[in-house]
Amino acid sequence: MFLTGRTFLITGATGRLGSETVCRLEELGAHVLPLVLEGYPTEPKQGGWKARSAPIPVFRPDELERVPTPDFVIHYHWRVERSLSFMKQFAYEIDLNLNRLEFFWDWMRRKAIERLINISSIKVFSHLNENPISAAAEPRPVTPYGMAKLAAERFLDAYFADSSFPIAHLRLCTVSSAGEHPSTLLSRLCESARSQRRIHINRGNLVHLMDIDEAVDLTINAALNAKKGRYIVATEGVKTEEIASLFDRISKRRVNAEYGQPAGKGETEVFQSDIEGLRADWTRSVSLPSLLEKKITSWG
């Protein structure tokens, strides 16, 4: 209960990471303000709301008046629509996640908070970057999502340049949990093992997977102690075929997969992770086998 007396505001509070962060903060004794901004459901899509603190819908500037000033803000809110064309997806993400939240940015700029943590992504980098990639490397994104996330980092740095609080951007790798998107590697492995539907896996691609419990704890500790402006929060990359093989052994069910060579370089980035600098004696660490066991158990 070492966070008793501290207040955290969480945006995207009904998303996967947001809802788990709210529960973990309450477990650690913090007071939590779970904000739900435009486009997010009032409750999680899967599993229901488990925290004691009720979600706080905020869609208009006047609705922020009832929200107390927090000590820390963790900004998860991010809406995507990958069915759109390249340009339309980029424009959609900039509009929904930056432009339409202007009233929220204005409100926060007036507050004397201690630190803002913005959740970004390692997708701000790509195969155009030279390996190994550190947090100080100049990002070269090639996807609308990566471009929009990088734009958000730079927007927040500029918008709050004269504010009293520092900003840290956490560039997270793929976070594994129940309810993750069906297109993720682990979701496809689960579905293939269940239905024997044949899936294609690009041999040799590196995948960076982190369990949600570990991601949540590292994010909370960053809110408390981040010393830098940017962090790469990524586990060591593991080849896709090695993950599939380990999945087979743990699940005891054969994945129906065909292996091919990726077009172009594929996901071959190698990252210099800042995870160890964000660890504390209370933060959880989850190995890849344990992560897969959790995923398989949740899949049933």
N, C-alpha and C positions, 0 to 999 in steps of 0.2 A: 504493500500500500504506500510506496514511497512517493507517489504522485498526488497524495492528498493535498488539497488546497490549490492545485494547478488546474487551469481551464484550457481545454483544447477545442478549437472549432474545426470540424471536419466537413469539407464539401464532398459531394458525391457519396454521401453517407450511406445510401442504400445500395451502392454497388458492391461488388465482391470484396475489394480491398477496404472500402470505406466502412462497411458494416462490421467486418472483422476487427478493424482498428478501433471502432467505437467500443466493442465488447472488451477488447484487450485493455484499453485505457481505463474502463470502469473496473476491471479486475485489478489494475495497478493503483486504484484509488483516485483517479482524476475525475473532475467534473467535465462532461462532454456536451458540446453543442453540435448535434448532427444535422447539418444543413442539407436541404434538398432543393437545388436550383432547377430552373426550367429544363425539362426533358428527362429528368430522372423520376422513377416511380416513387410513390410515398412509402413503399415497403420493398424489400428485396424480391426479385423475381422468383428466387428459389429459397426455401427454408424458413421464410417468415422473419420478422424482426425479433431479435433475441435480447437486445440491450434494454436496460432500465430507462434510459433517456429516450424520449419519444422523438421521432424525426421532426424537424422544423422546416416546413415548406416556405420558401422565400422566392417569390416570383416578381415582386415589385419593390421599389425603394422603400416605401413606407413600412413594409413588413420587416425590414431590418431594424427598425426602431426598438423592437422588443428583444433584440438579441444582445446580450451583454458583451462587453469587450473581453476577448479571450487573451490568454497569455501566448498561445501558439496557434498557428493556422496550418493545417495540412490540407493541401489542395489536390484532391483526386479527380474532381469533376472533369469529364471529357466525353463528348459525344462523337460517335463516328458513324459513317454510312458508306460501307465499302462497295455497295452496289452501284455507286455513281461513277461517272467518268473521272479521269485523273484530275482535271481542272475543277470539276464540280465538287469532288470530294474535298479537295484542298479548301475551296471557297466555303463549303459547308462547315468545316471544322473551325476555320477562322471566325466565321460569323457566329456560330452557336457557342463557341467556347471562349471567345475573347470579346467580340463586339457586343453581344447581347448581355454580357456580364459587366458592362461599364459601371452600372450603379453599385455593384458589389465592390469593384476595384476602388471606386471613389470612397465608399464607406470604410474600407480597410485602410486606405491611405490616411484617414483621419484618426486611426486608432493607435494607441501606444502598445503594440504587441511586442513580444520578444523575438520571434522569428517566424518567417513564412517558409514552409517546405512545399515546393512545387514538384509534383510527380511527373517526370518526363520519361524518356525511353531510350534504350540503346539504339533504337531505329533512327535516331538522328545521325547515326553513322551508317556506313555501307561498305561494300567491297571497293568503293572508290578511295576509301581511307587506307593508308598504309599501316600494316600490322607491326608491332602491337599498338592498340589504340588506348590512349590514356584519356582521362577527363579533360586534359588541357589541349587535346587535339582539335583541330578545326573540323567541325562536323560537315559531312558531305552526303546528305540524305538523298535517296532516289525514289522514295515513295511519298504520296500526298500526306500520309500520317506522319512520317518522319519530318517532312518539311514543316507541317503545321506545329508539331511539338517543338521544333527548334524556334519557330517564329514566336511561340508562346514564351519560351525562355527569355528571348531577347526583349519581347514586349514587357514582361514583368520587370526585368532589370531596369529598363528605361522608365517605366511608369512609376516605379517606387524608388528611383535613384535618390530622391531627396527625402525619403522617409527615414524614420528613426530606427527601423528594424532591418536586419540582414535577410537575404533570401538565399536558400540553398536549393539547387535543382538535383533531384535524384533520378539518374538515368537507369531505370530498372530493366532487367531482362524479363523473359516470360515468367509470369507467376502462376504456379499450378494450384488449383483448388477444385472442389466440387462446383459444378455449374459454369465451368469455363466454356468458351466458345467452341462449337463443334468442329471448327476448322483447325484447332490446335493439334499438334502431333499426338499428345496423349489421348485426347478425345477420339481421334481417328483410330488409334491403336485399340482402345476399348471397344469401339463400335465394330471394328474388324474381328476382334476376338469373339465378340458376342454373336455377330450375324454371319461371320465368315465372308463378308463383303471384301472384295479385293481392293487394296489400296496401293498407291504408288508412293514410294519413299526414295528420295534422292540420296544415294549413297555418298558418304563423305561430308555431307553438310554438318556443320557444328551447331548444336542447339544448346542454349543456356537456359536452364530451368531452375527456378527457386520456389520452394514451398511457401505458401501464403503466410504461415506462422512466422517464418524467418523474415520475410519481406516486411510484415507489419512491425515487428520489433525493431528492425534496423531503421525503419521510417520514424518511429517514435523517438528512438535515441538520437536520430539526426535532428529532430525538432528541439531536443534538449541541448545538444552539444555540437552541432555542425560547425566546423571551423572554416570550411571552404565554400566556394560558390557553386561548385559542380562536383558530383560524385558519380562514378560508374558503379552500379550495384548489380553485378553480374557474377554468376558462378562460372566455374571453368567449363568451357564448351565440351560437349560430348557428341561423338558422331551419331547420326540418326540410327544407323544399323546397330550400334552398340546399345542404344536405348531400347530398340525393338527387341533385341536378344534378351536383355535384362528383364524387360516386360514379360516376355514369354516364360522365363524361368520363375518369376515371382507369381504370376497369375496362373501358371500351369495350364494355360490355354494358348494354342498356337495362333499367332497373327497371320492372316492371309495377305502377305505383302509381296510385291514385286519391287526389285531394286534397280534403279537406273542412275545415270549420271546427270547431275544438275545442268541446266542450261546456263552458260556463262560461269561465273565464279561461285554463284550461290551464296549461302550464308556461311562464309568462311572467316568472319572477323574474329580476331583474337584480342581480348580486352585485358587491360591492366586494372583489375578490380580494386575498389576502395572499401570492400566489405569489412576487412579486418579493422580499419580505422573507425568503423561505425559500431563495432561490437562493444557490449558491456557484459558484466557478469550475469545479468538477468536476461539477456537476449537469447532467443532460441536458435538452434542450428539444426538443420534437417538434411541428412545425407540423401543422395539420389535414390538408393534402394528404399529408404523410408518414405520418401516422397512418392515413389511408384506404389508402394503398399497402401498409402493413404488414398491415392487416386483409384486404385483397383477396388478398395473397400467401399469407397463412395459410389463407385459404378455398380457394385453388387455382383 
